[in-house]
Amino acid sequence: MNEDPTKTILVVEDEAQTREIYLQSLRFEGFQAIAAESGIAGIELAQTHLPDLVVCDIMMPDISGYQVLSTLRQSLATIAIPFIFLTAKATMAELRQGMELGADDYLTKPCTVEQFLAAITTRLARQENFKRQYRYSPEKISTATLPAAIAPTSIFPHCPKLEPVFRFIETHYHLAISLKDVAQAVGYSPAYLTNLVQNLTGRTVKQWITERRMAQSRSLLLNSTQSISQVAEAVGYSDVCYFIRQFRQVHGVSPQVWRKAPTDTGISYQAV
């Protein structure tokens, strides 16, 4: 059951019967549900009502769901709205295309009402968790933390005992390195290194590798015109979808959304 009846869900679906089923199920669960029968109408409703989440079919008679998502990601008002695709088929190429545009999830049709509602409630819960954990809020924009957020060399703490570890990560983060590689380079067993880094910093080796990659990815997204795939490869990810998922886990928004936020009023984050 939806605990917050003020949450508004926009369903963009050209098939009338399917659209009505989704609307009824959302309203039964306490959501405010609105619907559009075309992509263009969906964009207009999203811009007017600023829903908390959009569920959108990919194949529609006027414009595709990809075009709907791309348009919404162009505006600061709609840039961070969670977006779930509905599709009768989902090839790897389609998944990659949607992820690069900033999609949050896919539902394959036909899906049950339970699956439909579960995807929505899960995504909304994650959004709230990200806001709490990273204090992310488009309405409370701050630039005070932006320089630190994009400064790749400022992430490691001063810790002489771990200097070789951080130096190795700094030199090799753009490669497919793992805990085992770092441990071998500094002459420790993986188990001992894990405990050492955890005890001295409160974080794991993997987390430090990820943080270094994220710092560089933010810098590239802000200061270069490289594609999301190129940024992913430049910071050590062979799988762009995995990079996008990890970036979203850290920042609460996709790389595409983060990049489009203006730098003078940019989305900032702060771990707590």
C-alpha positions in Angstrom: 0.0 0.0 0.0 1.3 3.4 -0.9 2.0 5.3 2.4 2.1 8.7 0.7 -1.0 9.5 -1.3 0.5 12.7 -2.6 2.8 10.7 -4.9 1.8 11.2 -8.6 2.5 8.6 -11.2 2.3 9.4 -14.9 1.5 6.5 -17.2 2.3 7.0 -20.9 0.7 4.1 -22.8 -1.2 4.2 -26.2 -3.1 1.0 -25.6 -6.3 2.0 -23.9 -7.1 -1.2 -22.0 -3.6 -1.6 -20.6 -3.5 2.1 -19.7 -6.8 1.8 -17.8 -5.7 -1.3 -15.9 -2.5 0.5 -14.7 -4.4 3.6 -13.7 -7.0 1.6 -11.7 -4.3 -0.4 -9.9 -2.3 2.8 -9.0 -5.4 4.6 -7.6 -6.4 1.5 -5.7 -3.0 1.6 -4.0 -3.5 5.3 -3.1 -1.4 7.0 -5.7 -2.5 10.0 -7.7 -2.4 8.6 -11.3 -2.5 10.5 -14.5 -2.2 9.1 -18.0 -1.3 10.0 -21.6 -2.2 8.1 -24.7 0.8 9.4 -26.7 4.4 10.4 -26.2 3.8 14.1 -27.0 0.9 14.2 -24.5 3.0 12.5 -22.0 5.7 15.1 -22.2 3.1 17.9 -21.8 1.7 16.2 -18.7 5.1 15.6 -17.2 6.0 19.3 -17.7 2.7 20.5 -16.2 2.3 18.1 -13.3 5.9 17.2 -12.5 5.0 13.6 -11.4 7.1 11.7 -8.9 7.6 8.9 -11.5 6.9 8.2 -15.1 6.1 4.8 -16.6 6.3 5.0 -20.4 5.8 2.6 -23.3 8.6 2.5 -25.8 6.7 1.9 -29.0 4.0 4.6 -29.6 2.4 6.0 -32.8 3.8 9.5 -32.6 7.2 9.5 -30.8 9.0 6.7 -29.0 9.5 6.4 -25.3 13.2 7.1 -25.9 12.2 10.5 -27.3 10.0 11.2 -24.3 12.8 10.4 -21.9 15.4 12.4 -23.8 13.1 15.4 -23.8 12.4 15.2 -20.1 16.1 15.0 -19.4 16.7 18.3 -21.2 14.8 20.3 -18.5 16.0 21.0 -14.9 12.3 20.7 -13.8 12.0 17.1 -15.1 15.6 15.9 -15.2 15.5 13.8 -12.1 12.1 12.3 -12.3 12.4 8.5 -12.1 11.5 6.8 -15.4 10.5 3.2 -16.1 10.2 1.9 -19.6 7.4 -0.5 -20.7 8.4 -2.7 -23.6 7.2 -5.9 -25.4 10.7 -6.8 -26.0 14.0 -5.8 -24.4 17.2 -6.6 -26.4 20.6 -5.8 -24.9 20.9 -2.9 -27.4 17.6 -1.5 -26.2 18.6 -1.8 -22.6 21.8 0.0 -23.3 20.1 2.8 -25.2 17.6 3.3 -22.4 20.2 3.2 -19.7 22.4 5.8 -21.5 19.4 8.1 -21.7 18.9 7.8 -18.0 16.2 5.2 -17.6 15.8 3.7 -14.1 14.2 0.4 -14.9 12.4 -1.7 -17.5 9.2 -3.7 -17.4 8.6 -6.3 -20.1 5.0 -6.6 -21.3 2.9 -8.3 -20.5 3.6 -7.8 -16.8 1.3 -8.5 -13.9 -0.2 -5.7 -11.8 1.9 -6.9 -8.9 5.1 -6.6 -11.0 4.0 -3.1 -12.2 3.3 -1.8 -8.7 6.4 -3.5 -7.2 8.7 -1.7 -9.7 7.1 1.6 -8.9 7.2 1.3 -5.2 10.8 0.0 -5.2 12.0 2.9 -7.4 10.2 5.5 -5.2 11.7 3.9 -2.1 15.2 4.1 -3.6 14.7 7.7 -4.6 13.7 8.6 -1.0 16.7 6.6 0.3 19.1 8.5 -2.0 17.7 11.8 -0.9 18.3 10.9 2.7 21.7 9.4 2.3 23.2 12.0 0.0 20.9 14.9 0.9 20.1 15.3 -2.8 17.4 17.9 -3.5 16.9 19.8 -6.8 15.0 22.4 -4.8 17.9 23.0 -2.4 20.8 23.4 -4.8 24.2 24.3 -3.5 27.5 24.9 -5.2 29.6 24.9 -2.1 30.5 21.2 -2.4 30.8 21.1 -6.2 34.6 21.7 -6.4 35.3 18.8 -4.0 32.8 16.7 -5.8 34.7 16.9 -9.1 38.3 17.0 -7.7 39.7 13.5 -8.5 42.8 13.9 -6.5 41.2 14.9 -3.2 39.4 11.7 -2.2 42.1 9.8 -0.3 42.7 10.6 3.4 46.2 11.2 4.7 47.2 7.8 6.0 51.0 6.9 5.7 50.4 3.2 6.2 48.0 3.1 3.3 49.9 5.4 1.0 51.1 2.5 -1.3 47.5 1.3 -1.5 46.1 4.7 -2.5 49.0 5.3 -4.9 48.3 2.0 -6.7 44.6 2.8 -6.9 45.4 6.3 -8.2 47.7 4.9 -10.9 45.5 2.0 -12.0 41.8 2.9 -11.3 41.1 3.2 -15.0 42.0 -0.5 -15.4 40.0 -3.5 -14.4 41.7 -3.8 -11.0 40.3 -5.7 -8.0 41.2 -6.2 -4.3 43.4 -9.1 -5.3 45.4 -6.8 -7.7 45.9 -4.2 -5.0 46.9 -6.7 -2.4 49.5 -8.3 -4.7 50.9 -4.9 -5.5 51.4 -3.9 -1.9 52.5 -7.3 -0.6 49.6 -8.2 1.6 47.0 -10.9 1.5 43.6 -9.8 0.4 42.1 -10.7 3.8 44.7 -8.8 5.7 44.4 -5.8 3.4 40.7 -5.8 3.7 40.8 -5.6 7.5 43.6 -3.0 7.5 41.8 -0.6 5.1 38.5 -1.2 6.9 40.0 -0.5 10.3 41.9 2.6 9.3 39.3 4.2 7.0 36.0 2.6 7.6 35.8 1.6 4.0 36.8 -1.3 1.8 39.4 -1.4 -1.0 36.6 -1.9 -3.5 34.8 1.2 -2.2 38.0 3.3 -2.6 38.4 2.1 -6.1 34.8 3.0 -6.9 35.1 6.4 -5.3 38.2 7.2 -7.3 36.4 6.1 -10.5 33.4 8.1 -9.6 35.4 11.2 -9.0 37.0 11.0 -12.4 33.7 10.2 -14.1 32.2 13.4 -12.6 35.1 15.4 -13.9 34.8 13.9 -17.4 31.0 14.4 -17.4 31.4 18.0 -16.4 34.5 19.0 -18.5 34.4 16.8 -21.6 32.0 15.9 -24.4 32.8 12.2 -24.2 29.8 9.9 -24.4 28.6 7.9 -21.4 30.2 4.8 -22.9 33.5 6.6 -23.4 33.5 7.9 -19.8 32.7 4.5 -18.5 35.6 3.0 -20.4 38.0 5.8 -19.4 37.4 5.1 -15.7 37.7 1.3 -15.8 34.3 -0.1 -16.7 34.0 -2.4 -19.7 30.2 -2.7 -19.1 28.5 0.7 -19.5 25.3 -0.5 -18.0 27.2 -1.6 -14.8 28.8 1.9 -14.7 25.5 3.6 -15.0 24.0 1.5 -12.2 26.9 2.1 -9.9 26.9 5.9 -10.7 23.2 6.0 -9.8 23.8 4.1 -6.6 26.4 6.6 -5.5 24.7 9.8 -6.7 21.0 9.0 -6.8 20.8 10.1 -10.4 22.2 8.7 -13.7 25.4 10.1 -15.4 23.2 11.6 -18.1 21.1 13.5 -15.5 24.2 14.6 -13.5 25.9 15.9 -16.6 22.8 18.0 -17.7 22.5 19.8 -14.3 24.0 23.3 -14.9 27.3 23.7 -13.2 26.4 27.0 -11.6 23.3 25.5 -10.0 24.3 21.9 -10.2 23.1 18.9 -8.3 25.4 18.3 -5.4 25.7 15.4 -3.0 27.1 14.8 0.4 27.5 11.5 2.0 26.5 11.2 5.7 
